[in-house]
Amino acid sequence: MAELPLRVILLGCGTVGSEVARALSDPDRAARLADAAGGPLEVVGIAVADPSRERPGMPAHLLTGDAATLVRDAHADIVIELIGGVDGTVPLIEASFESGASVITANKALLSTHLRRLSSMASDRGLDLYYEAAVAGAIPIVRALRTSLSGQRLHRVMGIVNGTTNFVLTTMTKDRADYADVLAKAQELGYAESDPTADVGGHDAAQKAAILATLAFGQEVTDADVPREGIEKVTAADLDAAARAGHVVRLLAIAERVGDGAVSVRVHPAMVPVGHPLAAVDGALNAVFVEGADPGPLMFLGTGAGGTPTASAVLGDLIAAARNRRAGTSQRPPTFDDHLELLPLERLVSAFYLAVEVADRPGVLASVATVFGEHGVSIRSMEQVGLGSDARLVFLTHEASEAAMAATVEDLSELEAVEEIGVLLRIVDGSDS
């Protein structure tokens, strides 16, 4: 007797959802997916914002504008949530679990606030919650952290997890162009939204950092726990200064163990040594660099956004969930460790880059250097770029605490000779390359 198909519903059919729907409706691709999943998969419903709009290749009878009713009445085995957002999707996922369906989602905003609770809810019912597509598109970093690396003591997970910001920074570097011009180019090419705030402000990366930290260290981290700084203040002059120092600038999501009992998670632009693997990640690519005692350094590189790569990750999760469903099993949820302290940013230590626009007159350098000394921040090197009204002092420091550096920046801003303080960049230790 032929194997009965597993019933699948899609919630949301935008860029990613439409790619998933096309894959499941194409006979050749559907056959390959069925082989991998251990049996056929059948889409029995698709929730969309406007079911009256014609969608080529999607049977009209599958479309509905009522996602809640679809979840309740479809008797689905697997629910794929691609709507996004938090408030409207939480009850849909809860209802999916209550109806006995496993869930696949690409919703980073949801997971960065509710991962622990939803994982527990799925586990209590013997169901799956898969979310590979929520962090880095086609890069299988979630699967690696949940399975291959789950028994390892990891030291740090550090990555470029936002393609928009990486495109902007790498294009600024190559073309020696200004931020605003490159951002406009990114919008024209479709790499940036018309409102790019979530990307360039570090919000998207912070949500992904929360998920990575939770999986890597077992400490529950939410979006609200992640300090973030964007790339809006980075200038072409900063990138030139970084290059002269043998570095490039990247927006990094960093989750790392500090000592034996604490974890630090943050997002900010940083100077990365040119010899580090992340320095070579160009354009809109994503990459995650993992360091641990036993596995050593590992690099995961690939396309982190776009309909096709993200749909690929969703389909991979669909195969895994379907195989589990047929075997009557489910993936173990992440292990949580509530004994780790989430370290506040001000207690971290780093080397720093800081550029200061000053009036070029006698005594200015001495007064600026005095402020560094008053807060115990040791200057490793200083470079003056330009003269007169265009004078710019570029400082690289030895390691100092975030609190000491923040106090230094605050006092510098009060000096009469200081006209403007530029972006503060942390410097990634090159020894981990």
URGI-V352800 format. One record per backbone hydrogen bond with DSSP energy under -0.5 kcal/mol. NH is the residue of the N-H (numbers start at 1). CO is the residue of the C=O. If there is no record, write none. Layout:
NH;CO
NH;CO
This chain:
6;40
8;42
9;78
10;45
11;80
12;10
12;47
18;14
19;15
20;16
21;17
22;18
23;19
24;20
25;21
26;22
30;26
31;27
32;28
33;29
34;30
35;31
36;32
37;33
38;34
38;35
39;34
42;6
44;8
44;42
45;8
46;62
47;10
48;46
48;64
53;50
58;55
59;57
62;59
63;60
64;46
67;65
70;66
71;67
72;68
73;69
74;70
77;7
78;7
79;102
80;9
81;79
81;104
82;11
82;80
89;86
90;86
91;87
93;89
94;90
95;91
96;92
97;93
98;94
99;95
100;97
101;96
102;77
103;128
104;79
105;130
106;81
108;106
111;107
112;108
113;110
114;110
115;111
118;114
119;115
120;116
121;117
122;118
123;119
124;120
125;121
125;122
126;123
127;122
130;103
134;131
135;132
136;132
137;133
138;303
139;136
141;139
144;140
145;141
146;142
147;143
148;143
149;144
150;147
152;149
154;152
155;291
156;291
157;255
158;289
159;253
160;287
161;159
166;162
167;163
168;164
169;165
170;166
171;167
172;168
173;169
174;170
175;171
176;172
177;172
182;178
183;179
184;180
185;181
186;182
187;183
188;184
189;185
190;186
190;187
191;186
192;186
196;194
199;196
200;196
201;197
202;199
203;197
204;198
206;202
207;203
208;204
209;205
210;206
211;207
212;208
213;209
214;210
215;211
216;212
217;213
218;214
220;218
223;112
225;222
226;223
227;225
227;265
229;267
231;200
232;200
234;231
239;235
240;236
241;237
242;238
243;239
244;240
245;241
246;243
247;242
248;272
250;270
252;250
252;268
253;159
254;252
254;266
255;157
256;264
257;155
258;262
259;257
262;258
263;341
264;256
266;254
267;227
268;252
270;250
271;426
272;248
272;270
274;246
276;273
279;276
280;276
280;277
281;278
282;280
285;282
286;302
287;160
288;300
289;158
290;288
290;298
291;156
293;153
296;292
298;290
300;288
302;286
304;284
310;306
311;307
312;308
313;309
314;310
315;311
316;312
317;313
318;314
319;315
320;316
321;317
322;318
323;319
324;320
325;321
326;322
327;323
328;324
328;325
329;324
337;218
338;336
340;337
341;261
343;263
343;341
347;344
348;345
350;400
351;427
353;425
354;395
355;423
356;393
357;420
358;356
358;391
359;417
360;388
361;359
364;361
367;363
368;364
369;365
370;366
371;367
372;368
373;369
374;370
375;371
375;372
376;373
377;372
378;376
380;396
381;396
383;394
385;383
385;392
390;387
391;388
392;385
393;356
394;383
394;392
395;354
395;393
396;381
397;352
398;378
400;350
402;348
403;346
405;401
406;402
407;403
408;404
409;405
410;406
411;407
412;408
413;409
414;411
415;412
418;415
419;357
419;417
420;357
422;355
422;420
423;233
425;353
425;423
426;269
427;351
428;271
428;426
432;429
433;430
